[in-house]
Amino acid sequence: MTASDNKPKIWTPGDWNAFFGFGTNILVNLLTLTALLRFVLKMPDEIVFGRILPATGLMLCLSTLYYAWLAYKLALKTGRNDVCALPSGTSVPHMFVVVFVIMLPISLQTGDPIKGWEAGLTWVFIQSFVLMIGGFIAPVIRKITPRAALLGTLAGVSISFISMRPALEMFTTPVIGVVCFAIILLSWFGGVRYYKGIPAGLIAIAVGSVIAWGSNLFGLNYGDMTLAKLTGSFSNFGFSIPLPAFGHIFSGFEFLGVILVTAIPFGIYDLVEALDNVESAAVAGDDFPTTRVLTADGVISLIGCSLGNPFINAVYIGHPGWKSMGGRIGYSAATGVVVIIFCTFGIISLMSSLIPIVAISPILLYIGMLIGAQAFQETPKSHAPAVILALTPHLAAWGKLLIDNSLGAAGTNAAAVGLDKLGQVGVLYHGLEVLGGGAILSGVILPAIAVFVIDRKFAIGSYFALTGALLTFFGLMHGEKIGIGESPVIACSYVLVGLVLAGCAKYAVVAPKPAEEEELHGHLPMAAD
């Protein structure tokens, strides 16, 4: 019998486990983005449930069906019955970046959340083409850029824009937030298995909801759950089909300068992340074609964006995990079908009125912890200082955003208060503004320079410094908008750094690296190191 005669099974018993686990993951992400749209961006419900979620549901359905089909083709080609589909969905890091770095600032600046939505659509539109075209250069970028730089800048986003808000929400309502956080930690970090293998995320959400609704019996109203809101959620029931949103996409181009600063670097990160996840699946035994995966992410994201979805699609990490629990082809396709039903018929509206946002916050904090920890765990120990350096631009951007929002709520701004007065109380506003401008890129360039200094590769470090000068000159780093000569003094500073590094590469007498010193003195590093 040839490989092509072995018809792969679409559904196996193990697909049930993967379906509930992966489906819960997707559901949590949908509830999260719904909460971000409604409560952070103050987006009207008719836009959230009538335009955005139907488009998101269609995108997710296309993605999960495509990767199920790709797994089916691989199983057919190889004659194997253990091929597992790649998991995919809305990119969680990008979900927070597009909300807090693009959509929220523009919504606050214009006073119109629709403008924020349009900017988000334009952001995804540009990223989609970066994904489709960038597949040819992604391997080069991955090869020349240190992992500490790529993961470090993502860790900066995870700490400042993913972890902090959920952590604050948890401790604002600790009876729900902290308890749900413990449930998640025990399972996802502690290895505790709950009754009949029920996913920890689902248990945390259920426990949080019970506490929230139960507290109403005692007049405590934890989680702000009310029957009025629950009743009102039924008004969003119905059948909403995705509609073209080309006009909204092109309206967002008026904010192109702000958008490009993050859309291009995050598009590049998507490429690297997709490559990593395809490689992870290959190690687990399923060798998917890289080009098809990268192209599919871009095309599917473009379709979703064209219909009103401001969230990028991505291949998820975790393929080996779903495969180990028995997931094959069917779990991916089944999840996509359920998701489009939930999003199209407004069922997500009911669920968001039943579940308090603070019950979801611990899951978001966990994700932020995982992303931040990865930057240290997956890089050499000697590069840890570079990872810390990668965090600083994002912390500066987060600090500036808090100050701007606080002053804005008081009806003023930093210029009106005076930078000197702010400086007298320890707020170096201009420093936050410069360091935090284009944090995604500066969070890559600065640690990359540090890594090559640590590794005594000064010449390569000088190239990254000159690249930083070029990006800064055009406003992609240390600036609020793209242009020519946006930050000339800082650009010149990077040029000088590049010259110093080039001089060191040619003339400096360099001390041996710490590991080399230990070897020279006859003390080899311990195996655990």
QUICORNOR-V306868 format. One record per backbone hydrogen bond with DSSP energy under -1.0 kcal/mol. NH is the residue of the N-H (numbers start at 1). CO is the residue of the C=O. Records with the same first field share a line. If there is no record, write none. Layout:
# QUICORNOR-V306868
NH: CO, CO
This chain:
# QUICORNOR-V306868
5: 2
7: 5
15: 12
16: 13
18: 14
19: 15
20: 16
21: 17
22: 18
23: 19
24: 20
25: 21
26: 22
27: 23
28: 24
29: 25
30: 26
31: 27
32: 28
33: 29
34: 30
35: 31
36: 32
37: 33
38: 34
39: 35
40: 36
41: 36
43: 37
47: 44
48: 44
49: 45
51: 47
52: 47
53: 48
55: 51
56: 52
57: 53
58: 54
59: 55
60: 56
61: 57
62: 58
63: 59
64: 60
65: 61
66: 62
67: 63
68: 64
69: 65
70: 66
71: 67
72: 68
73: 69
74: 70
75: 71
76: 72
77: 73
78: 74
79: 75
85: 328
89: 314
91: 312
95: 91
96: 92
97: 93
98: 94
99: 95
100: 96
101: 97
103: 98
104: 99
106: 102
107: 103
108: 104
109: 105
110: 106
111: 107
116: 112
117: 113
118: 114
119: 115
120: 116
121: 117
122: 118
123: 119
124: 120
125: 121
126: 122
127: 123
128: 124
129: 125
130: 126
131: 127
132: 128
133: 129
134: 130
136: 133
137: 134
138: 134
141: 137
142: 138
143: 139
144: 140
145: 141
150: 146
151: 147
152: 148
153: 149
154: 150
155: 151
156: 152
157: 153
158: 154
159: 155
160: 156
161: 157
163: 158
164: 159
167: 163
168: 164
169: 165
170: 166
171: 167
173: 169
176: 173
177: 173
178: 174
179: 174
180: 176
181: 177
182: 178
183: 179
184: 180
185: 181
186: 182
187: 183
188: 184
189: 185
190: 185
191: 187
192: 186
197: 194
198: 195
203: 199
204: 200
205: 201
206: 202
207: 203
208: 204
209: 205
210: 206
211: 207
212: 208
213: 209
214: 210
215: 211
217: 214
218: 215
219: 216
220: 215
224: 221
230: 226
231: 227
232: 228
233: 229
234: 231
235: 232
236: 233
237: 234
238: 345
240: 344
245: 306
249: 245
250: 246
251: 247
252: 248
254: 251
255: 252
256: 253
259: 255
260: 256
262: 259
263: 259
264: 260
266: 262
267: 263
268: 264
269: 265
270: 266
271: 267
272: 268
273: 269
274: 270
275: 271
276: 272
277: 273
278: 274
279: 275
280: 276
281: 277
282: 278
283: 279
284: 280
285: 282
286: 281
288: 286
293: 289
294: 290
295: 291
296: 292
297: 293
298: 294
299: 295
300: 296
301: 297
302: 298
303: 299
304: 300
305: 301
306: 302
308: 305
309: 304
314: 89
316: 87
322: 318
323: 319
324: 320
325: 321
326: 323
327: 322
330: 10
333: 329
334: 330
335: 331
336: 332
337: 333
338: 334
339: 335
340: 336
341: 337
342: 338
343: 339
344: 340
345: 341
347: 342
348: 342
351: 347
352: 348
355: 351
359: 356
360: 357
361: 357
363: 360
364: 360
365: 361
366: 362
367: 363
368: 364
369: 365
370: 366
371: 367
372: 368
373: 369
374: 370
376: 373
377: 373
378: 374
383: 380
384: 381
387: 383
388: 384
389: 385
390: 386
391: 387
395: 391
396: 392
397: 393
398: 394
399: 395
400: 396
401: 397
402: 398
403: 399
404: 400
405: 401
406: 402
407: 403
408: 404
409: 405
410: 406
411: 408
412: 407
417: 413
418: 414
422: 418
423: 419
424: 420
426: 423
427: 422
429: 427
432: 428
433: 429
434: 430
435: 431
436: 432
439: 436
442: 438
443: 439
444: 441
445: 441
446: 442
448: 444
449: 445
450: 446
451: 447
452: 448
453: 449
454: 450
455: 451
456: 453
457: 452
461: 457
462: 458
463: 459
464: 460
465: 461
466: 462
467: 463
468: 464
469: 465
470: 466
471: 467
472: 468
473: 469
474: 470
475: 472
476: 471
478: 437
483: 474
485: 473
486: 473
491: 487
492: 488
493: 489
494: 490
495: 491
496: 492
497: 493
498: 494
499: 495
500: 496
501: 497
502: 498
503: 499
504: 500
505: 501
506: 502
507: 503
508: 504
517: 513
518: 514
519: 515
520: 516
521: 517
522: 519
523: 518
529: 526
